[in-house]
Amino acid sequence: MLVALTGLFLFTAVRCDAQIFHKKKKINKSTSADNTAEPDKILYDKALEDIKHGRHEVGRLNMQTLINTYPDSEYLAKAKLAIADSFYKEGGKANMTQAIQAYKDFIVFFPFMQEAAYAQLQVAMAHYRQMEKPDRDRTESRAAEDEFQIYLQKYPNDPLEGKAEQHLREVQEVLAEGDFRIGYYYFVKGDKKAAESRLRTVTSRYPLYSKADRALWMLGNIWEGTEKKEFAANYYAQIVRNYPLSPLVPDAKSRLQAMKAPIPQPDPKAVAWMTAEQNTPRPHTSLIKKPMGFFKTGPGQEIQVASRTGKPPLEPESDSSAGTDILTGGDQTRKPGAGSAIVATVAAGGGGGTTGTGGTAENVAAATDGSAAGSGEQLDPNAPAAAPADPNKPAAASETAAGSGTAPAGAADATPKTDAAAGAGQATDGAKTDAAPAQNSDNKDAKKESTSKKKKGLRKIVPW
């Protein structure tokens, strides 16, 4: 009996071991007879499985194959979105750039799909993940702010609206912190003009900033030392009205009393907002992780102290140049001096040479050396002198200079001259006196040049 039980036990053990170590053969569901799925669906599922397990390049290749092979597939839009998600999940500077472009392409090709809002939010999140600290490059921070504002304006009723608003508050906290640090530096240094420009930007553009009350206090101190103390009273009043729970409110009220300015009442909405901010739980960094924040490139403390309630401003940053000095060009009109003359162009017309509806026909401009005043023609120093006009001979139309202000031939015995023509004549006399020595010098230079050419010709024949 014992032998029979032992044999039965050994037999069952061998069967169990055979079942345990037996490797079940995998069945390819895509080629099985029971599979009725479409080939594009099979390719899409396979690509999703690759991306899920970290094989991003293989998954993107399969998605691209699906797009190229089945352009009319119902999974075309999902494949494009999956490619963008693959770049986003893989991370890295280059992959983030590819992800942003892929999401924007999806928005362009499929603007009315429900996933377009998700794609816009992912564009903003790609920039958000690449943000740096407030005292470093803020290109990604500004791009993230713009993209979050576009999302909130285009898709106000999207389910992810709350997440986008909170991220926008954090981005604006980082941007405001950067401007505040620069303004504080100039404030301590004593450059009040530069400090006022930065701090005013912080208070006007980022009302939810955690240090907005301190920025208003510094602005009040800057303007209190000037003649326009009413500006300082305005900033102190903003602290009392818009930040009623701030520790700077008692000092602001005392300053207003000293300046004999009215003390405003706190805004009830501001009281409710600051009360909610104080009661909102915030994450804290452990003592072990605090030293590692030095090696982190992205913002840390700014994300924690950012506002948790309130509507962030959705207006894009204006390109106004308030608070900056703009250099403008001076007087562009050239004054007549040495080597220049005033050219008066008077259009011919009836009634003593005055034309035009405005009663004037003079257009004065600066001329270069060698320009004839009143005629618009350049003086040729080598041209022969003009013959004197015959008073008994009528003036011909060809001899009438353009812009001289004379009336047509036969209008009068003598051509009347306007004041502009008289001034032009004076300028002409000056130009002639200046041109006379210049003509002599040009003739001398021409003679020297001809003699040098002759000498060169003789030297070719006679070497000495």
Salt bridges, closest charged atoms under 4 A:
ASP45 OD2 - LYS41 NZ 2.42
GLU49 OE2 - HIS53 ND1 3.48
ASP50 OD2 - LYS46 NZ 3.60
ASP50 OD1 - ARG55 NH2 2.87
GLU90 OE1 - ARG60 NH1 2.98
ASP135 OD2 - ARG181 NH1 3.95
GLU140 OE2 - LYS93 NZ 3.24
GLU140 OE1 - HIS127 ND1 2.74
GLU145 OE2 - ARG205 NH2 2.76
GLU147 OE2 - LYS104 NZ 3.94
GLU161 OE2 - LYS311 NZ 3.86
GLU165 OE1 - ARG169 NH2 3.53
GLU165 OE2 - LYS311 NZ 2.57
GLU170 OE1 - HIS167 ND1 3.40
GLU177 OE2 - ARG181 NE 2.94
GLU177 OE2 - LYS211 NZ 3.41
ASP179 OD1 - ARG138 NH2 3.12
ASP179 OD1 - ARG198 NH1 3.26
GLU196 OE2 - ARG200 NE 2.71
GLU224 OE1 - ARG255 NH1 2.77
GLU277 OE1 - ARG282 NH2 2.47
GLU302 OE2 - ARG181 NH2 3.24
GLU317 OE1 - ARG142 NH1 2.66
ASP325 OD2 - LYS193 NZ 2.76
GLU449 OE2 - LYS453 NZ 3.76
